[in-house]
């Protein structure tokens, strides 16, 4: 009887070890897939104002250094809206790249639109070193108007306030894809796919 129990325990230990190795392998594969998907562009969610439509505009917002900030509408240059939350770790990881982009892109206004409590904003700003090249605003109403359901989410507006591209931005490559969409006039691979499906459905 002791031998049977011993064999059963050994089999169980081996099974658990194999399962553990399988989980590790799966986690590594998921990580590889995420890395591969990152440069493909921001994944667009099918909610909120559509590509080529004028985005909701807001006036009289105040950023983290007291400047008056407007969102959307006619402007001198395009505008990148990055919707974030103070407790979003992915959003925080994007900040160094976003700061560098704001410094390098002189013909682009960068606005971080955040949703949280005053205390959450205070704590976030205390440790973020955002600087003055971009604006950080408490913009819950802006997020609602653009129907942003998850963060970080980017929207690029042209100088006429029209939405040129939008999508989830878990990597800087995805943020940069929004700028590429503005420059090339191609919103995203996903947008092209949806256009192709719409044309196919119309011709059917």
C-alpha positions in Angstrom: 0.0 0.0 0.0 2.9 2.4 0.9 4.4 1.7 -2.6 1.1 2.6 -4.3 0.9 5.9 -2.4 4.6 6.7 -3.2 4.0 6.0 -6.9 0.9 8.2 -6.8 2.7 11.1 -5.2 5.6 10.8 -7.7 3.1 10.8 -10.6 1.4 13.9 -9.1 4.6 15.8 -8.6 5.7 15.0 -12.2 2.3 16.1 -13.5 2.4 19.4 -11.5 6.0 20.0 -12.8 4.9 19.4 -16.4 1.9 21.7 -15.9 4.2 24.4 -14.5 6.5 24.2 -17.4 3.6 24.4 -19.8 2.3 27.6 -18.2 5.8 29.1 -18.4 6.1 28.2 -22.0 2.6 29.7 -22.7 3.5 32.9 -20.9 6.7 33.3 -22.9 4.7 32.7 -26.2 2.1 35.3 -25.2 5.0 37.8 -24.5 6.4 37.1 -27.9 3.1 37.7 -29.6 2.6 41.0 -27.7 6.0 42.1 -28.9 5.2 41.2 -32.4 1.9 42.9 -32.4 3.2 46.1 -30.8 4.6 47.8 -34.0 1.5 46.9 -36.1 -0.3 50.0 -34.9 -2.8 51.1 -32.3 -5.8 48.9 -32.1 -8.9 50.9 -32.8 -12.0 50.4 -30.7 -15.3 50.6 -32.5 -16.7 53.2 -30.2 -16.9 57.0 -30.0 -16.5 59.5 -32.9 -15.4 57.9 -36.1 -12.3 58.5 -38.2 -12.6 61.6 -40.3 -15.3 63.0 -38.1 -14.8 66.1 -36.0 -13.9 65.2 -32.5 -15.7 66.8 -29.5 -14.1 70.1 -28.6 -13.5 71.5 -25.2 -12.3 74.9 -24.0 -11.1 76.3 -20.7 -9.3 73.3 -19.4 -6.3 73.9 -17.1 -3.2 71.9 -17.2 -0.7 70.9 -14.5 1.2 74.2 -14.7 -1.8 76.4 -14.9 -2.0 76.9 -18.7 -5.4 77.1 -20.4 -5.8 74.2 -22.8 -8.3 73.5 -25.5 -9.1 70.1 -27.0 -10.2 69.8 -30.6 -11.6 72.5 -32.8 -9.6 74.5 -35.3 -6.0 74.9 -34.3 -2.6 76.0 -35.6 -1.3 72.4 -35.5 -2.4 68.8 -34.9 -3.0 67.5 -31.4 -2.3 64.2 -29.8 -4.7 63.2 -27.0 -3.4 60.4 -24.8 -6.1 59.2 -22.4 -4.7 57.8 -19.2 -5.4 57.2 -15.5 -3.2 57.9 -12.5 -3.3 54.3 -11.4 -2.5 52.9 -14.9 1.0 51.3 -14.8 1.2 51.0 -18.6 0.4 54.7 -18.9 3.3 55.5 -16.6 5.6 53.4 -18.6 4.8 55.5 -21.7 5.6 58.9 -20.1 9.4 59.0 -20.9 8.6 58.3 -24.6 5.7 60.8 -24.6 7.9 63.5 -23.1 10.6 62.9 -25.7 8.0 63.0 -28.5 6.6 66.3 -27.2 10.1 67.8 -27.2 10.9 66.5 -30.7 7.6 67.1 -32.4 7.4 70.9 -32.5 4.4 70.9 -34.8 2.3 68.8 -32.5 0.5 69.6 -29.3 0.5 66.7 -26.8 -2.2 66.5 -24.2 -2.4 63.8 -21.5 -6.1 63.5 -20.6 -6.4 61.8 -17.2 -9.4 60.7 -15.1 -9.0 60.3 -11.4 -9.5 62.0 -8.0 -7.6 65.2 -7.1 -5.4 63.2 -4.7 -4.6 60.6 -7.4 -3.6 63.4 -9.8 -1.4 65.0 -7.1 0.4 61.8 -6.3 0.8 61.0 -10.0 2.3 64.4 -10.9 4.6 64.4 -7.8 6.4 61.4 -9.2 6.1 61.7 -12.9 8.3 64.7 -13.8 6.1 65.5 -16.8 7.7 68.8 -17.6 6.2 71.7 -19.6 6.5 70.4 -23.2 3.1 68.7 -22.9 -0.1 69.3 -20.9 -1.7 67.1 -18.3 -5.3 67.8 -17.7 -8.1 66.3 -15.5 -10.5 65.5 -18.3 -13.1 63.0 -17.3 -15.7 64.8 -19.5 -13.3 64.6 -22.4 -12.9 60.9 -22.0 -16.7 60.4 -21.8 -17.2 62.5 -25.0 -14.6 60.4 -26.9 -16.1 57.2 -25.3 -12.7 56.0 -24.1 -13.3 52.7 -22.3 -9.7 51.7 -21.5 -6.3 53.3 -21.1 -3.8 54.2 -22.5 -5.8 55.3 -25.5 -4.6 57.7 -28.2 -6.5 60.0 -30.5 -4.8 62.2 -33.1 -6.6 65.3 -34.4 -5.6 67.4 -37.4 -5.6 71.2 -37.3 -9.3 71.2 -38.2 -10.2 69.0 -35.3 -11.0 65.9 -37.3 -10.0 62.5 -36.0 -7.2 61.1 -38.2 -6.4 58.0 -36.1 -7.1 56.5 -32.7 -6.5 53.3 -30.8 -5.0 51.5 -27.8 -1.4 52.5 -27.1 0.3 49.9 -24.9 3.7 50.6 -26.6 5.4 53.8 -27.9 5.4 52.1 -31.3 1.6 52.2 -31.2 1.7 55.9 -30.3 4.0 56.6 -33.1 1.7 54.7 -35.5 -0.9 57.4 -34.8 1.6 60.1 -36.0 2.4 58.0 -39.1 -1.3 57.8 -39.8 -1.6 61.5 -39.7 1.4 61.9 -42.0 0.3 59.3 -44.5 -3.4 59.7 -44.3 -3.9 56.0 -43.4 -5.6 55.6 -40.0 -4.6 52.0 -39.3 -4.3 48.5 -40.7 -7.5 47.7 -38.9 -9.3 50.7 -40.4 -8.2 49.6 -43.9 -9.5 46.1 -43.2 -12.9 47.5 -42.0 -13.1 49.7 -45.1 -12.5 46.6 -47.3 -15.2 44.7 -45.5 -17.6 47.6 -45.9 -16.9 47.8 -49.6 -17.3 44.0 -50.0 -20.6 44.1 -48.1 -21.9 47.0 -50.3 -21.0 45.2 -53.5 -22.5 41.9 -52.4 
